[in-house]
């Protein structure tokens, strides 16, 4: 039996229960049965990026990150915007991907969960940095889904069926060929 395509879910927030994590956990719950998803949980463990350490053997958390990216058929990002750009910890994660080839040509998209009129700086920075890595940005899968805390159920996922269906479509787009 063939292995189902895997979509790696990357949250740019370190805050437990953040809107970004809520979106990604909802994507996991809404994933089509023909896909697998895994939520990366090593953001806080990554060392500060240092080009001198971007050599073999890589620091353990960096090797784990790159292995997770390499295994994935696609990557879905949901990150907050801080001070008009990406949070430093998430930019650090992306910096660790520049020296490797794992994300090159990999389908990547993001969900902007910010309130209307916010989050464009994070999106612009994602586009710039992912461009440097050679990622295959799937524009059709880059969506805006603002999270209203009232739409989150007791299980920590968004209960709105339209949102869940849209996230399922995003995952399908990431797993599809070009």
C-alpha positions in Angstrom: 0.0 0.0 0.0 1.5 3.4 -1.0 2.3 5.9 1.7 -0.1 8.9 1.8 1.4 12.3 1.0 2.4 14.2 4.2 1.8 17.9 4.7 4.0 19.6 7.3 2.3 22.2 9.4 4.5 25.1 10.7 3.2 27.5 13.3 5.1 30.8 13.6 3.8 31.3 17.2 5.3 29.9 20.3 2.2 30.8 22.3 0.2 27.7 23.3 -3.3 27.8 21.9 -2.5 30.7 19.5 -4.9 31.4 16.6 -2.2 30.1 14.3 -2.0 26.8 16.1 -5.8 26.7 16.1 -5.8 27.1 12.3 -3.2 24.3 11.9 -4.9 21.9 14.3 -8.2 22.6 12.4 -6.4 21.8 9.2 -5.3 18.5 10.7 -8.8 17.7 11.8 -10.2 18.6 8.3 -7.5 16.9 6.2 -8.8 14.8 3.4 -8.4 11.0 4.2 -5.9 10.8 1.2 -3.4 13.0 3.1 -1.4 12.9 6.3 -0.5 15.9 8.4 2.0 16.5 11.1 2.3 19.7 13.3 6.0 20.6 13.8 6.5 21.3 17.5 10.3 22.1 17.6 10.2 25.9 17.0 11.3 26.7 20.6 14.1 24.2 20.4 15.9 25.6 17.4 19.2 27.4 18.2 19.8 30.9 17.0 20.9 30.7 13.4 24.6 30.8 13.0 26.2 30.1 9.5 29.2 28.6 11.3 26.9 25.9 12.7 25.1 25.2 9.3 27.5 22.3 8.6 27.5 18.6 9.2 26.7 17.5 11.8 23.9 19.9 12.1 22.6 20.8 15.6 20.0 18.1 16.5 16.9 20.3 16.3 18.0 21.7 12.9 18.5 18.2 11.6 15.1 17.2 12.8 13.5 20.3 11.1 15.2 19.6 7.8 14.2 15.9 8.0 10.6 16.9 8.6 10.6 19.2 5.6 12.4 16.6 3.4 9.7 14.0 4.3 6.8 16.3 3.5 5.0 16.6 0.1 4.2 20.2 1.1 4.4 22.7 3.9 1.5 24.8 5.3 2.5 27.8 7.4 0.4 29.9 9.8 2.2 32.7 11.5 1.4 35.9 13.4 2.8 39.2 12.4 4.9 41.1 15.0 6.1 44.7 14.4 5.1 44.4 10.7 7.0 41.2 9.9 7.5 37.6 11.0 8.2 36.8 14.7 11.9 36.4 15.3 11.7 32.8 16.3 9.9 31.9 13.0 12.3 33.9 10.9 15.1 31.9 12.7 13.4 28.7 11.6 13.3 29.9 8.0 16.9 31.0 8.2 17.9 27.4 9.0 16.2 26.3 5.8 18.3 28.6 3.5 21.4 26.5 3.8 19.7 23.2 3.0 17.9 22.0 -0.1 14.9 20.3 1.5 12.5 23.2 0.9 13.7 23.9 -2.7 10.9 23.2 -5.1 8.6 22.0 -2.2 5.0 23.2 -2.5 4.5 25.8 0.3 1.5 28.0 1.3 0.3 30.0 4.2 -2.9 30.9 6.0 -3.2 34.4 7.4 -5.3 34.2 10.5 -5.0 37.9 11.4 -7.9 40.2 11.6 -8.8 42.0 8.4 -6.2 44.6 7.4 -3.4 42.9 9.3 -0.8 40.4 8.6 0.4 41.7 5.2 3.9 42.3 6.5 4.3 38.7 7.6 3.0 37.5 4.2 5.4 39.8 2.3 8.4 38.5 4.4 7.3 34.9 3.9 7.2 35.4 0.1 10.7 37.1 0.2 12.4 34.5 2.4 10.7 31.5 0.7 11.8 32.9 -2.6 15.4 32.7 -1.4 15.0 29.1 -0.5 13.5 28.2 -3.9 10.2 27.0 -2.4 7.3 26.5 -4.8 4.8 29.0 -3.4 1.3 27.9 -4.3 -0.5 31.2 -4.5 -3.9 29.5 -4.9 -3.4 27.8 -1.5 -2.3 31.0 0.3 -5.5 32.2 2.0 -6.8 34.6 4.6 -9.0 33.0 7.4 -9.4 35.4 10.3 -10.0 33.5 13.5 -12.8 34.6 15.7 -12.3 33.1 19.2 -16.1 32.5 19.2 -15.7 30.1 16.3 -13.3 27.8 18.3 -14.8 24.7 19.8 -14.0 23.0 23.1 -11.5 20.8 21.2 -9.4 23.8 20.2 -10.4 23.7 16.5 -12.6 26.0 14.4 -16.1 24.6 14.2 -17.2 26.5 11.1 -17.7 23.9 8.4 -16.9 26.4 5.6 -13.5 27.1 7.2 -12.8 23.4 7.7 -13.7 22.7 4.0 -11.4 25.6 2.8 -8.5 24.3 4.9 -9.1 20.8 3.3 -8.9 22.4 -0.1 -5.7 24.2 0.8 -4.1 20.9 1.9 -5.3 19.3 -1.3 -3.7 22.1 -3.4 -0.4 21.6 -1.6 -0.4 17.9 -2.3 -1.3 18.2 -5.9 1.2 18.2 -8.8 2.1 21.7 -9.9 
